Amino acid sequence: MASGREISLTRTLGNFTVTASTTRALPVWECDMLVRLERTHGHVYSSQYFRSVEEAMHYI
């Protein structure tokens, strides 16, 4: 995130998929980059943004 590069990593185990990606933040976030976690388990999908990798790790 410090480099400002947008990257994405996807891992799948059975019908559970997690994608972690970085994206540029809008000014309202008061930071430069965000981590986005997308989770799919069967037909259930969720997506959430975090200000740091450490914060996102609690939800993986």
Secondary structure by P-SEA (a helix, b strand, c coil): ccccbbbbbbbbcccbbbbbbbbbbcccccccbbbbbbbbcccbbbbbbbccaaaaaaac
